[in-house]
Amino acid sequence: MNHKLRSISVLFCLFFGVSFAHSQQAVVASGGVASGSGSVAYSIGQIANTSNTSAAGTVSEGVQQAYEIYTVGLVKSTMPVVLNIFPNPTTHILHLAIDQPENISYTLMDLTGKSLIKNQVNSPITLINMEPFARSSYLLVVSKEDKTIQTFQIIKN
């Protein structure tokens, strides 16, 4: 009798212990592991996430973030200026890196063409505050002496 009671108690504890255990769970379309000099696991189609935010930034656990930088339009600039923007998508601060910041300005516009910010670039790294703007896509037009060098699509999360 004592053995039977002990067996039932163990089964009861296992059943309820497992049902209350928390683990990661996601229904994804695909996934795998990519390796080279290191390795990274990835998933495609995950819809649930958890975000932790602090003054230093935001980390989204369990979700691969899109990293998109693309030039809008087909015309390439003939001006010898190297530009880069990061991070894109962004939530707070967008960095505009320019190797030759002389006589360079930028204009941040919404998709209707309304100018939101227009400033001169004064250093090789310019910080653009995206915090006051709603989650959407924006256009960042970088110009030198009123001639467009490059236009980027910015995604604000």
ROFI-785698 format. One record per atom (N, C-alpha, C, O): x, y, z. Coordinates in steps of 0.02 Angstrom, whole numbers, plus 32768, in hexadecimal, padded with zeros to 4 digits. Layout:
BEGIN
X, Y, Z
...
end
This chain:
BEGIN
8029, 7FC5, 8000
8000, 8000, 8000
802B, 803F, 8000
801E, 806F, 7FDC
805F, 803D, 802A
808C, 8076, 8030
80B0, 8082, 7FED
80BA, 80BC, 7FD9
80C3, 804D, 7FCA
80E4, 8053, 7F89
80B4, 8070, 7F55
80C9, 8099, 7F2C
8076, 805C, 7F57
8044, 8074, 7F28
8037, 80BF, 7F34
8031, 80E5, 7F03
8032, 80D5, 7F71
8028, 811B, 7F82
8064, 8145, 7F6C
805B, 817C, 7F53
809F, 812C, 7F75
80DC, 814F, 7F61
80DD, 8157, 7F14
80EF, 818C, 7EFB
80CB, 8123, 7EF1
80CA, 8125, 7EA7
8097, 8158, 7E8F
80A5, 817D, 7E60
805D, 815B, 7EAC
8029, 818B, 7E9A
8041, 81D2, 7EAA
8035, 81FF, 7E82
8062, 81DB, 7EE2
807C, 821D, 7EF5
80B1, 8235, 7EC4
80B1, 8270, 7EB1
80DD, 8209, 7EAF
8112, 821B, 7E7F
80F2, 822D, 7E3C
8106, 825F, 7E1E
80C3, 8206, 7E24
80A1, 8215, 7DE5
807C, 8257, 7DEA
807D, 827F, 7DBB
805A, 8263, 7E21
8036, 82A1, 7E2C
8065, 82DD, 7E29
8057, 830F, 7E07
809E, 82D9, 7E4C
80D0, 830F, 7E4C
80EE, 831A, 7E07
80F7, 8353, 7DF2
80FE, 82E4, 7DE4
8119, 82EB, 7DA0
80E7, 830C, 7D71
80F9, 8339, 7D4B
80A9, 82F7, 7D74
8076, 8312, 7D48
806D, 835D, 7D55
806E, 8384, 7D25
8064, 8371, 7D92
8058, 83B7, 7DA1
8098, 83E0, 7D9D
8096, 841C, 7D8C
80D1, 83C3, 7DAC
8111, 83E6, 7DA6
8120, 83F7, 7D5E
8138, 842F, 7D4F
8113, 83C9, 7D30
811F, 83D5, 7CE9
80EC, 8407, 7CCD
80FE, 8431, 7CA3
80AF, 8404, 7CE3
807C, 8431, 7CC8
8087, 8479, 7CDE
8070, 84A7, 7CBC
80A9, 8485, 7D16
80B6, 84C9, 7D2D
80FA, 84E2, 7D18
810A, 851C, 7D24
8123, 84B9, 7CFA
8165, 84CE, 7CE3
815F, 84FD, 7CA7
8134, 84F2, 7C7C
8188, 8530, 7CA6
8187, 8560, 7C6F
81C3, 8554, 7C42
81FA, 8547, 7C5A
81B9, 8557, 7C02
81EF, 8550, 7BD2
81E0, 857A, 7B95
81A8, 8593, 7B8E
8212, 8581, 7B6A
8207, 85A6, 7B2D
81DE, 857C, 7AFD
81E8, 8540, 7AF6
81B0, 859D, 7ADB
8186, 8579, 7AAB
8176, 85A8, 7A72
8164, 85E2, 7A7E
817C, 8590, 7A36
816A, 85B8, 79FC
8156, 858A, 79C3
8173, 8555, 79BA
8124, 859F, 799F
8110, 857B, 7963
812F, 85A2, 7929
811A, 85DA, 791B
815F, 8584, 7907
8183, 85A8, 78D2
817D, 8582, 7890
8170, 8546, 788F
8187, 85A7, 785A
8183, 8589, 7818
81C1, 8560, 7808
81BD, 852D, 77E6
81FB, 8578, 781F
823A, 8556, 7810
826F, 8570, 7840
8261, 859C, 7869
82AA, 8555, 783B
82E1, 856B, 7865
831E, 8540, 785A
831C, 8512, 7832
8353, 854F, 787E
8390, 8528, 7877
83C9, 8548, 789B
83C0, 8574, 78C5
8406, 8531, 788B
8443, 854C, 78A9
8472, 855E, 7870
847F, 8535, 7844
848C, 859B, 7871
84BD, 85B1, 7840
8500, 85B5, 7864
8504, 85CD, 789C
8534, 859E, 7842
8576, 85A0, 7863
85AB, 85B8, 7832
85A3, 85B4, 77F5
85E0, 85D0, 784E
861A, 85E9, 7829
8652, 85EE, 785C
866A, 85BB, 7874
8667, 862B, 786D
8698, 8634, 78A2
8676, 862D, 78E7
8698, 8627, 791A
8634, 862E, 78E7
860B, 8623, 7923
85CB, 8601, 790C
85C8, 85E7, 78D5
8599, 8602, 7935
8559, 85E6, 791F
8520, 860E, 793C
8527, 862F, 7970
84E7, 860A, 791B
84AB, 862D, 7931
846F, 8603, 791F
846C, 85E6, 78E8
8440, 85FF, 794D
8401, 85DB, 793F
83CE, 860E, 7928
83CD, 8647, 7940
83A4, 85FB, 78F9
8372, 8629, 78DF
8330, 8606, 78D6
832C, 85C8, 78D0
82FB, 862E, 78D4
82B8, 8614, 78C8
8295, 8644, 7898
82A4, 867F, 7897
8266, 8629, 7872
8240, 8650, 7842
81F7, 864B, 7854
81DD, 8613, 785A
81D5, 8683, 785C
818D, 8682, 7868
8179, 8685, 78B1
813F, 8677, 78C0
81A6, 8696, 78DE
8194, 869A, 7924
816B, 86D9, 7931
817F, 870F, 791B
8133, 86D2, 7953
8106, 870B, 795C
8104, 8726, 79A3
80EA, 875C, 79AE
811F, 8703, 79D4
811D, 871A, 7A19
8162, 8732, 7A2D
8195, 8716, 7A19
8164, 8767, 7A56
81A5, 877F, 7A6D
819E, 87A1, 7AB1
8166, 87B0, 7AC8
81D6, 87AD, 7AD0
81DB, 87D1, 7B0F
8211, 8806, 7B07
8247, 87F6, 7AEE
8203, 8844, 7B1B
8234, 8879, 7B15
8246, 8894, 7B5A
821B, 889C, 7B85
8287, 88A1, 7B63
82A0, 88C1, 7BA0
82BE, 8903, 7B8C
82E9, 8906, 7B60
82A7, 8939, 7BAC
82BE, 897C, 7B99
82DE, 899E, 7BD5
82C6, 8999, 7C0D
8316, 89C0, 7BC7
8337, 89E9, 7BFA
8350, 8A28, 7BD8
8344, 8A32, 7B9C
8372, 8A52, 7BFD
838C, 8A90, 7BE0
83C1, 8A82, 7BAB
83CC, 8AAB, 7B7E
83E2, 8A48, 7BAF
8416, 8A36, 7B7F
83FB, 8A1B, 7B3E
841F, 8A1A, 7B0C
83BC, 8A05, 7B3C
83A0, 89EB, 7AFE
836B, 89B7, 7B0B
8352, 89B0, 7B43
835A, 8991, 7AD7
8326, 895F, 7ADB
8340, 891D, 7AC0
8363, 891B, 7A8D
832F, 88E7, 7AE2
8341, 88A4, 7ACC
8300, 887D, 7AC4
82D8, 887A, 7AF3
82F7, 885F, 7A8A
82BC, 8835, 7A7E
82D3, 87EC, 7A80
82F8, 87D6, 7A54
82BC, 87C8, 7AB1
82D1, 8783, 7ABA
82AA, 8755, 7A8D
826E, 875C, 7A84
82CD, 8724, 7A71
82AC, 86F0, 7A4C
8295, 8702, 7A07
8273, 86DA, 79E6
82A6, 873D, 79EF
828E, 8753, 79AE
82C9, 876E, 7986
82F1, 8796, 799F
82CF, 8757, 7948
8302, 8772, 791D
82E8, 87B4, 7902
82B0, 87B9, 78E9
8312, 87E8, 7906
82FE, 882A, 78F1
8313, 8836, 78A8
8348, 881F, 7893
82EA, 8858, 7884
82FB, 886A, 783F
8333, 889E, 7840
8331, 88CC, 786A
8362, 8898, 7814
8397, 88C9, 780D
8394, 88E1, 77C5
83AC, 88BF, 7798
8377, 891A, 77BC
836A, 8931, 7778
8388, 8976, 776D
837A, 89A5, 7791
83B3, 897A, 773B
83CB, 89BA, 7723
83C6, 89B6, 76D8
83E8, 898D, 76B8
839D, 89E0, 76BC
839B, 89E0, 7674
8392, 8A27, 765A
8372, 8A51, 767A
83AE, 8A31, 7621
83AB, 8A72, 7600
836A, 8A76, 75D9
8357, 8A46, 75B7
8349, 8AAE, 75DE
830A, 8AB8, 75B9
831C, 8AD9, 7577
8340, 8B0B, 7576
8304, 8ABE, 7540
8312, 8AD9, 74FE
8349, 8AB3, 74DA
836A, 8A89, 74F8
8352, 8AC2, 749B
8381, 8A9E, 7471
83BF, 8AC6, 745F
83EF, 8AA9, 7446
83BF, 8B07, 746C
83F7, 8B31, 7458
842D, 8B2E, 748E
8420, 8B3E, 74C8
8469, 8B1B, 7479
84A1, 8B1B, 74A8
84C5, 8B5E, 74A4
84CB, 8B7C, 746E
84DC, 8B75, 74DC
84FE, 8BB5, 74DF
8544, 8BAE, 74C3
8565, 8B7B, 74CC
855B, 8BE3, 74A0
85A0, 8BE3, 7487
85CE, 8C06, 74B8
860B, 8C0A, 74AC
85B3, 8C1F, 74F0
85DC, 8C41, 7522
8601, 8C0D, 754B
85E3, 8BDC, 7561
8642, 8C17, 7556
8669, 8BE6, 757B
8660, 8BEC, 75C7
868F, 8BFE, 75EB
8624, 8BDE, 75DF
8615, 8BE2, 7626
85FC, 8B9D, 763C
85D1, 8B7F, 761C
8618, 8B84, 7674
8602, 8B43, 768E
85D2, 8B50, 76C8
85E3, 8B72, 76F8
8596, 8B34, 76C2
8561, 8B3D, 76F4
854D, 8AFA, 7712
8551, 8AC7, 76F1
8538, 8AFC, 7750
851D, 8AC0, 7771
84EC, 8AD7, 77A6
84F7, 8B0A, 77C7
84B5, 8AB2, 77AE
8486, 8ABF, 77E4
847D, 8A7F, 780D
847E, 8A48, 77F2
8475, 8A87, 784E
846B, 8A4E, 787A
844F, 8A66, 78BC
845B, 8AA0, 78CD
842B, 8A3E, 78E3
840C, 8A00, 78CF
83CC, 8A0F, 78A7
83AB, 8A42, 78B2
83BC, 89E3, 787B
837E, 89EA, 7854
835F, 89A5, 784F
837B, 897B, 782C
8327, 8997, 786E
82F8, 89C3, 788F
8315, 89DF, 78D1
8342, 89C3, 78EF
82F9, 8A17, 78E5
830F, 8A39, 7922
82D3, 8A47, 794F
829A, 8A47, 7938
82E1, 8A54, 798E
82AC, 8A68, 79BD
82B9, 8AAD, 79DA
828B, 8AD3, 79E6
82F9, 8ABD, 79E5
8309, 8AFC, 7A07
8337, 8B28, 79DD
8322, 8B5C, 79C4
8376, 8B14, 79D7
83A9, 8B3D, 79B7
83C0, 8B1C, 7977
83D1, 8AE0, 7977
83C2, 8B42, 7941
83DC, 8B2B, 7901
8420, 8B4D, 78F7
8427, 8B89, 7901
8453, 8B26, 78E3
8496, 8B40, 78D7
84A0, 8B48, 788C
8494, 8B1A, 7865
84B7, 8B83, 7879
84C8, 8B91, 7834
8514, 8B9A, 7832
852E, 8BCA, 784E
8537, 8B6C, 7810
8580, 8B6F, 780B
8594, 8B87, 77C6
857E, 8B6B, 7793
85BD, 8BBB, 77C3
85D3, 8BD9, 7784
861F, 8BE3, 7787
8638, 8C00, 77B7
8642, 8BCC, 7754
868B, 8BD2, 7755
86A3, 8C1A, 7748
86D8, 8C2E, 7760
867C, 8C41, 7723
868D, 8C87, 7714
8651, 8CB3, 7725
8628, 8CC0, 76F9
864B, 8CCB, 7763
860E, 8CEE, 7777
860A, 8D38, 7762
85DD, 8D5C, 7778
8638, 8D50, 7738
8637, 8D96, 7724
85FD, 8DA5, 76F5
85F2, 8D80, 76C5
85D7, 8DD9, 7704
859E, 8DF1, 76DB
8568, 8DBC, 76D0
8547, 8DBB, 769C
855F, 8D90, 7701
852D, 8D5B, 76FC
84F3, 8D6D, 772A
84FD, 8D86, 7761
84B6, 8D61, 7712
847A, 8D6A, 773B
844E, 8D2D, 7733
8457, 8D06, 7704
841F, 8D25, 7760
83EF, 8CEE, 775A
83A9, 8D09, 7769
83A0, 8D39, 778E
8379, 8CE7, 774B
8333, 8CF6, 7757
830F, 8CB4, 7765
8313, 8C85, 773E
82EB, 8CB1, 779D
82C3, 8C78, 77AD
827B, 8C89, 779A
8260, 8CBC, 77B0
825D, 8C5D, 7771
8219, 8C6B, 7759
81EC, 8C2E, 7767
8204, 8BF5, 776A
81AB, 8C3B, 776F
817D, 8C03, 7772
816E, 8BEE, 772A
8186, 8C0C, 76FB
8145, 8BBA, 7723
8139, 8B9F, 76E0
810D, 8BCB, 76B5
8106, 8BBF, 7679
80EF, 8BFE, 76D3
80C9, 8C2F, 76AB
80F6, 8C66, 7690
80DF, 8C90, 7668
8135, 8C67, 76A5
8163, 8C9B, 768E
816A, 8CD6, 76BD
818E, 8D05, 76AF
8147, 8CD3, 76F6
814A, 8D0A, 7727
818E, 8D08, 774B
81A2, 8CD4, 7764
81B0, 8D41, 774C
81F1, 8D46, 776C
81E8, 8D47, 77B8
81C3, 8D72, 77D2
8209, 8D19, 77DC
8204, 8D15, 7825
8241, 8D33, 7847
823B, 8D55, 787A
827C, 8D27, 782B
82BB, 8D42, 7846
82E6, 8D55, 780A
82EA, 8D31, 77D9
8306, 8D90, 780F
8337, 8DA3, 77DC
8372, 8DC3, 7801
836A, 8DF6, 7822
83AD, 8DA4, 77FA
83E8, 8DBC, 781E
8427, 8DB5, 77F4
8429, 8D8E, 77C4
845A, 8DDB, 7808
849D, 8DD4, 77EB
84C2, 8D9C, 7810
84B6, 8D90, 784B
84EF, 8D7A, 77ED
851A, 8D48, 780C
855B, 8D6B, 781F
857B, 8D8B, 77F6
856E, 8D63, 7860
85A9, 8D86, 7879
85E2, 8D58, 788D
8619, 8D6F, 789E
85D6, 8D17, 788B
860A, 8CE7, 78A0
8602, 8CA6, 7878
85CE, 8C9C, 7859
8634, 8C7A, 787B
862F, 8C3B, 7856
85F5, 8C0E, 786D
85DB, 8BE7, 7845
85E0, 8C13, 78AC
85A7, 8BEE, 78C6
8573, 8C20, 78DE
8581, 8C48, 790B
8538, 8C1D, 78C2
8501, 8C49, 78D6
84CA, 8C1F, 78F4
84B6, 8BEC, 78D7
84B1, 8C33, 792E
847B, 8C0F, 7950
8439, 8C31, 7940
8432, 8C6E, 7949
8409, 8C09, 7929
83C7, 8C23, 7918
8395, 8C04, 7948
838D, 8BC7, 7949
8373, 8C2D, 7970
8343, 8C15, 79A1
8301, 8C01, 797E
82DE, 8C2C, 7963
82F1, 8BC1, 7980
82B4, 8BA8, 7960
827C, 8B9C, 7994
8245, 8B89, 7981
828B, 8BA7, 79D4
825B, 8B98, 7A09
8219, 8BBD, 7A03
81E5, 8B9E, 7A11
8217, 8BFC, 79EF
81D6, 8C1F, 79ED
81A7, 8C08, 79B5
816D, 8C1C, 79B3
81C0, 8BDF, 7987
8198, 8BCD, 794D
8175, 8B8A, 7956
818D, 8B5E, 797A
813C, 8B83, 7935
8114, 8B45, 793A
8137, 8B0C, 7915
8163, 8B17, 78EC
8122, 8ACE, 7926
813B, 8A93, 7903
8124, 8A96, 78BA
80E8, 8A95, 78AC
8154, 8A9B, 788C
8144, 8AA1, 7846
8184, 8A9D, 781E
81BA, 8A91, 7839
817E, 8AA7, 77DC
81B9, 8AAE, 77B1
81C3, 8AF7, 77A2
8193, 8B1E, 779B
8202, 8B0A, 779C
8214, 8B50, 778E
8249, 8B50, 7758
8268, 8B1D, 774A
8254, 8B8A, 7739
8288, 8B93, 7708
82BC, 8BC3, 7724
82AB, 8BF8, 773E
82FB, 8BAF, 771F
8333, 8BDA, 7733
8358, 8BED, 76F4
8378, 8BC3, 76D4
8354, 8C2D, 76E2
8375, 8C46, 76A5
83B5, 8C6A, 76BB
83B2, 8C9A, 76E1
83EE, 8C52, 76A2
842E, 8C70, 76B1
8444, 8C97, 7673
8446, 8C7D, 763C
8455, 8CD8, 767E
8465, 8D05, 7647
84A7, 8D28, 7652
84BD, 8D31, 768B
84C7, 8D3B, 761B
8503, 8D64, 761E
84F7, 8D9F, 75EF
84EE, 8D96, 75B3
84F7, 8DDB, 760B
84EC, 8E18, 75E5
84AC, 8E13, 75BB
84AC, 8E22, 757F
8476, 8DFE, 75DC
8433, 8DF8, 75BE
842D, 8DC5, 7586
83FD, 8DC6, 755F
845E, 8D97, 7581
8459, 8D5F, 7551
8455, 8D1F, 757A
847E, 8D12, 75A5
8421, 8CF7, 756C
8417, 8CB8, 7592
844F, 8C88, 7584
845E, 8C77, 754B
846E, 8C70, 75BA
84A2, 8C3D, 75B5
8481, 8BF8, 75B8
848E, 8BCD, 758E
8457, 8BEF, 75EB
8437, 8BAD, 75F4
83F9, 8BB6, 761E
83F5, 8BE2, 7649
83C8, 8B8A, 7612
838A, 8B89, 7639
8382, 8B44, 7657
8386, 8B12, 7633
8377, 8B41, 7699
836F, 8B02, 76BC
8327, 8AFC, 76D5
8308, 8B2E, 76E7
830E, 8ABE, 76D7
82CF, 8AB2, 76F8
82DF, 8A9C, 773F
8306, 8A6E, 7749
82C3, 8ABE, 7770
82CE, 8AB0, 77B7
828F, 8A92, 77D3
8257, 8AAA, 77C6
8297, 8A5D, 77FA
825D, 8A3D, 781B
8262, 8A4C, 7865
8293, 8A3B, 7886
822E, 8A6C, 787F
822A, 8A7C, 78C7
81FC, 8A4A, 78E8
81C1, 8A45, 78D8
8218, 8A23, 7918
81F0, 89F2, 793E
81D8, 8A11, 797F
81B6, 89EF, 79A6
end
